[in-house]
Amino acid sequence: MNFFRGVMGGQAAGPQPSGAETIHKLCDRVASSTLLEDRRDAVRALKSLSKKYRMEVGTQAMDHLVNILQTDRSDSEILGYALDTMYNILCNDEEEEQDESEDAVTPISASGKHKNASMPDETAQKQSDDLGAQFTEQFVQDAEHVTLLLSLLEEFDFHVRWPGVKLLTVLLKNQGVQVQGIILVSPMGVSRLMDLLADSREVIRNDGLLLLQQLTKSNAAIQKIVAFENAFERLLDIITEEGSSDGGIVVEDCLLLLLNLLKNNSSNQNFFKEGSYIQRMKPWFEIGDDNSGWSAQKVTNLHLMLQLVRVMVSPVNSPGATASCQKSMYQCGLLQQLCTILMATGVPADILTETINTVSEVIRGSQVNQDYFASVNAPSNPPRPAIVVLLMSMVNERQPFVLRCAVLYCFQCFLYKNQKGQGEIVATLLPSTIDANSISAGQLLCGGLFSVDSLSNWCAAVALAHSLQDNLTQKEQLLRVQLATSLGKPPVSLLQQCTNILSQGSKVQTRVGLLMLLCTWINNCPIAVTHFLHNQENVPFLTAQISENLGEDERLVQGLCALLLGICIYYNDNSLENYTKEKLKQLIEKRIGKENFVEKLGFITKHELYSRAAQKPQPVFPSPEQMLFDHEFTKLVKELEGVITKAVHKSNEEEKKEEEVKKTLEQHDNIVTQYKDLIREQDSQIQDLKEQVVSMSSQGEQMQTTVTQQLSQIQQHKDQYNILKLKIGKESQPNSQGNASQVNGLQTEELSQLREEVEELRKQHALLQTQLWDKDALIDTLKSETAESSAGGSDNTELLKELEALRSQVQSQLAEINQMKTERQELLTRAEAGSQDAVSSSDGSLDAAKMAELESRLAAQSTETQRLKEEAKSLSESQAELEQQLASATSTVAILQTEKAKLQTEVQESKKEQDDLLMLLADQDQKIHALKLKLKDLGETVDDEDDLDGRDHTDDDYEDEDED
């Protein structure tokens, strides 16, 4: 214990050991002590020495500390000491170095000692960084060490978990790629780290955010895993709990982590959008009316929130994903909220600038969002459009440079793929739409174009160029714009005024902007080229500029003049005799030289600022002097440089051949267009025919259903009819016992025959059902053959025959119904006659005749059924022949529609006949009932329908009455 007291600061007798010796003894004690208390005290002593003697502790104690983490898992205190010691060894003490650097920038006399004083601090910082990197590399050489740290994070004890989080964060800072790879392959490694966000202790949760920031840097695989571990939900909840934009440093850490997860990661961006997390961003931008107090932390938070919105709609994302996010932002009201901040007062300049950039990318290429932005008005009296207010800031040289760049970017995004917006801007320049009482966008652009400020000239020229981008109509409309230069002089066109300023030799930035505007204006517009060449001074000016040997700064202007002259050659329609394509090329060859012209043209793409502007659409420049190229113009140069070079080198004969080839291609394109139109027309006709066939198929199915219902009704009527025959036969039987037994025998035989008849009718019904299915198959065949059918009249005849056969079958059924009606009428007549002469002995002979007649009819029905079978067979054969042939589509459809209409009419008639038959049956029942009552009134005994066994008793009563 005396030894530990010496280490911990106590005074001991004798000479004091050196730091290295003390650390060596402590390491021996950690390795050899059997008591946990001794090892714990030794590790605590190493912790106290680890900052002062970082090199010695790291060199001698690293392995012993790792061994402690592996063996002493049960004691949280020694684990905490070991983790803290390793953190001190690996950490580069950034906070202390930052404090030292802050002390170093205190005011010193102008003797230059400040720079010399800071040199040792920089050297010490570099050595410290190297030392931490070396120890970290040594530690992560064994992947099990990192896995051990991950397992320690499962410990809930604060003294273990917190130092473990800090140590893992340091490892990621020093050796990020290697540690990321180990965590990625470790089972549940990322999940354990995500659990830190759910820790109730804010210190661990906040340091867990810092750990996840380091973990997700530049690793798409880990970013995806973290996102699918519900990171978005947890982070947004933390931001809301901490107060959103009014929150502290924790909100900033959450936003930085969200940026790591979403930036350049399309999978996470899609997951964020599909999870409806964009809607949860809207409350972040709800600012109050009092915007006087903006803390530095709030500015930082809101800046990161705006960057998060821009990540989702960045132009570098895929167009589909960007459009989807833009739509969601408009629908949830996020765009409206951003426009509110844009027009609010008291907003800090950097927040206003970032808001303008954010709104720019939210509306870029989205017609709905662009239309909404065009409708936004500033809260002024009278209200002015937001576009006008922003343009006023752009052409005002007193505004900050970054703000003017942001406004230009916003204007460019508003006009990107927005021909409607381009037309509205150009319309404000036309004489018919100018309002003298209000300031329009066109007036501001013209004012900036001819201002004394070169940056305003450049911004206005680029803005006007975007109003004409890929819009031939607006290029022609802008030729109508006339400007009044001074009193007493006639107005000049905007095109002429631009060339006049060029010839006056203004600043390079102004001339570059005007040349970009002119190149964009006359590109792919022969009418504008003619107007430009119509001024006799323009071509000599361009040739003079290109042919001179000027300094380095003027080379870019020479290249742009060469590009402008090349566009005049390439898009020349030869309408001006003095400036045809051939004469302009001869002029270049004589005055400039073709090789020299091409060399000057190449100066544009070789300029260092050209490649910087070509990288992304947003104009970002370190200083106003470097603001020379526009992103869209770089695309135009890339497109035109090659074709202009070829056009200059081509001879007259080659151009004629090329024109002939163009004419041939145009004719070919016209022919192809005609065929495409014909094919579209035929496709529409085929589609109509298919729809007709589908409708006919549905009608056929409905008819099949109707026929099936009719067959079932006919069968029911037949059964009812047979039952009625049995009833009437029973009532008209003679009174004698012998005759009664004969009638009973006949009745039994008749019932068997009626069963056979029912069976035959069922077979007939099945046959008709089969025929209807065959007709459906025929209709399906007609569907497949409609698009290929050309002609054929004989097939229509076969189809008509089939339809005629169906009609004949329906007519035969109607004939059967008529026969049944006739038989019912006869039965009624017989019943009336039986009431007048109930005991006539001739009834037996009449019944016998009736039964014979029924038998003959049954035989006729069997013959008819056989005939229908043969007819169905012949119909199936004719159907097989019909399937092999092609029928004319239009005539077939018309015939089928006509015949189906007739069949529907016949079905309706059949329904009416059946209804009449039911009425007759009902009347017959009533009459039979009335006859029974009459017979009872006359004193006759009438048998019940269900009591056939009581007929003997009734016959005895008849004999008694005869004796009386």
Phi, psi and omega in degrees: 000331176298324180298315181292325177296324177294321180290319185279003173120355179287157180272130178238152180285153176091179180293142181277136178287158178286168181297319181296319179295316180300315181295324178296317179295320179296322178294321176297320179296320178296322184281328189255342185290138178266335180277136181295326181296322180293317180294322181296317180295322180294318179293323178296321178294320177297323178297318182292334181266352191290335179279319182285318181247061185297314181298312184294315181295318180295324182286318188266329192255355186301311182295321179295323179293319177298321179296322177299317180297330182277324189262326185258049182290340184282340184254109184289332184292313181291328176297317179297318178297317182295317179294319178297320179296315179294325177296318179296327181290316187274335185285145181267010177054055184294324182295317180294319180295326178294320177298319179295321180292325177293322176294330184286339183265016176292153184300130178232158179299155186285029181274355179090008181286339181299317182294319180291328181289330183278347182297315178298325179296318178296320179295317179296321179296319180295318178296321179297318178297318180295321181295315178298321179294321180295312180296323179295317179298320178297321183290317186274001175300326175261112183297338180295333179295315179294319178298324177296318178298320179298321179291327179292336179292345177286342178291130182278343183301131184300321185288349176256316187289317184294310176297330176296320178296316181295320181295317180294327177296318179295319178301318180292326178292320185276321181225066189296312186296315183294316181292323176300318179298320179294315181294325183295323181270353180284132180299128179059022182294310181293324180297322178296322179289326178293333178296341180295331180292338180268002180292135182287343179274117188298328181298314180291319179299317182292318176291332174296325175298317178295322178297315180293329175300313179292326183292324187268004181290121170057034176223099186295325182296313179293324178300318180294317181297316180297320180297319182279357171270025176067035182291321182300316181298314182293317183293319179294325176296318180296319179299318179294318180296325184276357176104017178055232185292337178276001182285183185261212185292335179295320177298319178298317179297319178297318181293322176296321178294319177298321178296320177300320184287329189258333186291126179058029178231093185295326180297313179292325178297317179294320178296321179296318181289315182294333179278007179060033178277341177298322180298331182282353178276342185300316181298341180298329189257016176274101181257152182279180180288329182269103182252028184284323185255103177243109178288162180297323180292323179294320177298317179296314181299313182293326177297316178292324178296319177294322176296324179296320176296319181294327178300323182288334183239026182296143178298341179281348176287168177294143183302322181295315180295319179296315180298321179296318179293321178299319178296317180296321181293326177287318184293325182274356177090008180293318179298318179298322180292321178294322177294329176296316176297323182299322183263002182282162178255152178083009180278134179302153187297318182290326175292319178297318179297314181292327177295319178298316178297322180292313177301324180302313184281337176289328182263352187295116176078002180253111186297319181296314181293322178295320178296320178296316181298324178295335181271354181286133179243145176282147181283068179239175180234110357285160180297139177240148177299148181298327180297318180296318181297319180293319179295327176299323177289326184292320183268007179264114185289348179278348180283153178300149183298317182294327178292319179294322175297319180296320179295318177299318178296321179296317180294320177296316180293326178296325182267356183291118182055038183230081181293330176297313178295322177300317179297322179293322180291313181295326181297332179289349178265343184285148183298328185286343185246002183285130177251118184289342185270353182224158179266128181251168179296322180296320179296319179295320180293319177295321177297318177292327182294327183248025178281165176281346179276120183294326179293321176296320177301313183295313182297317180293321179296316179294321178297317177295323178298322178289335175291341182252358187299121177054037181222092184296325181298315182288331174298319179288324179294324183292340177294341181279348185289128178243140182240139176267107185282318180202165182291140177085355179249147180293152178293152177241158180287158178298322179299316181292323180294323178297316179291328177296318179294322178301315184289344181280352176072056179279193181296157182299317181299320178294315182293322178298316179298316179294320179294322176296320178297314181295319179297316178295323184294308186274353179296127178059032179220088183302328180295318178293323176299318179297317178298319181294317181285341182295332175283117187293344184270345188290311184295314176301324178296315181296316180296323179294320179296319184287323187281341182287153175261096185253179182285183183297321183292332183273352182296322179296319178296320177298318179296320179290324175296320177297320178296318179297317178293323178295322176296322178297329178282314188291322183254027180277129178264011177060029179280337177260124186294324184282343184229052174284171179303314184294319181291324177293322178292322176296322179296319178296317182294324182280313187275324188245313189097134185297317182295318178296322179297314180294323178295316179295324177297326180286349178298334185295306185287342179276350181291141184294329180282345179294312181294327179292319180289335182283351186285315183212156185293330186289128178284104179239115182228142180294327183213160180299331183292335180271006181272088185238323186248147174254146184299313181294328179291327177296325175296320180295318179297317179298325181285324189265338187301314181292317184290327178291319178300316178295320182296324180290324183276349182285145175273174181294321180295318179297322178294320178298317178298319180295321177296319177297318178297320178298317179297318178299316179296321178296316177299316178299318178297323177296317178298315179299321179296319178298315179296322178298318178297317179298317180296320178298319179296317179294322177299319179295320177297315179299320179296320177298316179297320178298319178297321177296317179297320179297318179295320178295323178297318178295321176297318178299320178296319178297318179296322178298317178298318180297314180298319179299317178297319179296319179298318179295322178294318178299318179297320178297317179298321178298317180297317178298320180297317179296320178296319178296320177299320179296318181298312182294323178297322180291322183288332183265013180287150176294162184280343186289153181294322181293315179296323179298315179295326178293319179295319179298321177297315178299322181296319178298316180294320180295323178297319178296320179294320179295324175298318178297319180296318177299319179297320179295319180294325176295319177298320178298320177297317178297322179296315178297323177298317178298319179297321178295321176297321177298321179295323176297318177298322178297319178296320177298322177296320178296326177300310183292335183263000184294315183291339184256355186289142179238306183198174175140111182265336184292326179296324179299324180296317179298318180296322178296321178299316179299316179297324178294322178297317177299320180296320180295323178296316178299320180295321178298321177297319177297322178297319178301317179299318179298318178299319179297320179297319180296317180296322178296321178297318178296319179298321177297318179298315179300321181296321178293319178296323181294331178290329179280326182226073188289333188255015182297136183281348181277357181294326180301316181293323178297318179297321179296319179295320179297318179295323178295320179296320178296320179297319179295322179294321177298321177297319179296323178296318178298319178297319180295321178296318178298319180296321178295324177298313179298321179295321177297322178296316179295324178294320178296323177295314179296328177293319177300322177291322184293328180291337180276350184253164178249141180244152177293129188296310187293315182293322180297315180299317182295315181297316181298320179297317181296313184292324179292326175297318178297317180297321177298321178297316180294324178297319178298317178298319179298322178298318179297318179300318181294321177299318177299318180300318178296322177297317178298318180298319179295318177298319180298318179300318180295318180295318178299318180296320178295319178298319178299318179297319179298317179298322178293323179294326179284355179097005180275145178268127183252130180290145172285155183292325186264356184250072181285334182286343181272013183292328180298318180296322180293322179297321177298321179296323178298321180293320178299319180293326178295319179296321178296000000 
